[in-house]
């Protein structure tokens, strides 16, 4: 785990009533689980101010899913218990919550195809008949040539003009519109968030959450039709519920059908931003703790994924795409952090937590594989624990200035004793992030 720090405040002066922000970036399904394990470690590290007691929460993509619960007061270890149904407050995460087939989308596209076939076929036949009736002698001659000397050229001479004439009379639709806009439907994610907020008496409304808990929750998404970023929050766009905002923010392009919410369609927030720490600054944060689980891998020397395969391209197209998206996400994040460092209006501090660039185990996990979430959570816990141990003095110095006490003793618990994670992980070492 890597920790980067942007210190701009005078740490020798204690801060009066500082606003603390938690910014949770994306990372798809396994990245979200990795982040959840890391949040458990961070929560144990903080003594007098837990991650559920911050002032501002910014979540995008998988981070939006987690921030909705953490901002509502549900601690990370309770969410972790929900991985295998051990939580008394949060329903169990199931395979179908993330992989619900977009049956309605498939049916709609099939209906469009059937309707267009019914519409197009008469025009095609009409054009064909018109060609035959207007070119009888020519068609007869072409048919005789075909019978005398069968072959590709004769077939093309006869059928080519016929098809061209029929197509000319036929309005050919765009074939791409019959392809579904996504494979899965993420309405089950919205349902999961909505029911669990209700089960814990947490308002599913940004303004009510702010009034009741005094915390500002911001969830971002991307508007499909304008390609512009959207910010949902109590003092931003509050026309949607918190659970609907999570649905909008987690709509991974191609994987999920863009959800239609209150007349607008949305894409995953990561299309526009990686972490959106600048939003926390704009909303008045003095200290920002940002967590980004999605970074590229340094495939060199002893850190290679497989010594027998020199390049990531040897693992196929999926690995190339994985590395490319990670590099894109990180470059945007680092560019935004550089802007914050140069921004004269930001006089606070930022702590960025990321995996190590040589973390081969996590990089090897499929970002969209829900069955890897237990492994990812365990790795997230261990990586944050190690990072806090290595960077303790520097992190402590910043947190002290904000009146936050921290201690490594809470992280010494054995990370190999925990509830089993279901779906084939019974043979693996147990995940021991919760007791």
SULHU-V277694 format. One record per backbone hydrogen bond with DSSP energy under -0.5 kcal/mol. NH is the residue of the N-H (numbers start at 1). CO is the residue of the C=O. If there is no record, write none. Layout:
((NH CO) (NH CO))
This chain:
((2 354) (4 352) (6 350) (7 5) (8 6) (8 348) (11 9) (13 10) (14 12) (15 401) (17 15) (20 18) (21 287) (22 56) (23 21) (23 289) (24 22) (24 58) (25 23) (25 291) (26 274) (29 367) (30 367) (31 27) (32 28) (33 29) (34 30) (35 31) (36 32) (37 33) (38 34) (39 35) (40 36) (41 37) (42 38) (43 39) (44 40) (45 41) (46 42) (47 405) (48 405) (53 50) (54 51) (55 20) (56 20) (57 216) (58 22) (59 218) (60 24) (61 220) (63 60) (64 61) (65 61) (66 62) (67 63) (68 64) (69 65) (69 66) (70 66) (71 67) (73 70) (74 69) (75 73) (78 75) (79 75) (80 76) (81 77) (82 78) (83 80) (84 81) (85 82) (86 81) (93 82) (97 94) (98 94) (98 95) (99 95) (101 99) (102 183) (103 101) (106 102) (107 103) (108 104) (109 105) (110 106) (111 107) (112 108) (113 109) (114 110) (115 111) (116 112) (117 113) (118 114) (119 115) (120 116) (121 117) (122 118) (123 119) (124 120) (125 121) (126 122) (127 123) (128 124) (129 125) (130 126) (131 127) (132 128) (133 129) (134 130) (135 131) (139 135) (140 136) (141 137) (142 138) (143 139) (144 140) (145 141) (146 142) (147 143) (148 144) (149 145) (155 151) (156 152) (157 153) (158 154) (159 155) (160 156) (162 158) (163 159) (164 160) (165 161) (166 162) (167 163) (168 164) (169 165) (170 167) (172 170) (173 171) (175 173) (177 174) (178 175) (179 176) (183 254) (184 255) (185 100) (186 184) (188 185) (189 186) (190 186) (191 187) (192 188) (193 189) (194 190) (195 191) (196 192) (197 193) (198 194) (199 195) (200 196) (201 198) (202 197) (209 205) (210 206) (211 207) (212 208) (213 209) (214 209) (214 210) (215 209) (216 55) (217 215) (218 57) (218 216) (219 232) (220 59) (221 230) (222 267) (223 228) (224 265) (227 223) (230 221) (232 219) (232 230) (233 237) (236 233) (237 231) (238 236) (242 204) (245 241) (246 242) (247 243) (248 244) (249 245) (250 246) (251 248) (252 250) (254 181) (254 256) (255 252) (256 252) (257 184) (261 259) (261 264) (264 261) (266 259) (267 222) (268 251) (269 249) (271 268) (272 269) (273 269) (279 276) (280 276) (281 277) (282 278) (283 279) (284 281) (285 280) (286 19) (287 19) (288 349) (289 21) (290 288) (290 351) (291 23) (292 353) (293 26) (293 291) (295 293) (298 357) (299 297) (300 298) (303 300) (304 301) (309 306) (310 308) (314 311) (315 312) (316 313) (320 316) (321 317) (322 318) (323 319) (324 320) (325 321) (326 322) (327 323) (328 324) (329 325) (330 326) (331 327) (332 328) (333 329) (334 330) (335 331) (336 332) (337 333) (338 334) (339 335) (340 336) (341 337) (342 338) (343 339) (343 340) (344 342) (346 343) (347 345) (349 286) (350 6) (351 288) (352 4) (352 350) (353 290) (353 351) (354 2) (355 292) (359 356) (360 358) (363 359) (364 360) (365 362) (369 366) (370 368) (372 369) (373 370) (376 372) (377 373) (378 374) (379 375) (380 376) (381 377) (382 378) (383 379) (384 380) (385 381) (386 382) (387 383) (388 384) (389 385) (390 386) (391 387) (392 389) (395 391) (396 392) (397 393) (398 394) (399 395) (400 396) (401 397) (402 398) (402 399) (403 400) (404 399) (405 403) (407 45) (410 407) (411 408) (412 409) (417 414) (418 416) (422 420) (425 421) (428 425) (430 416) (431 419) (432 415) (432 430))
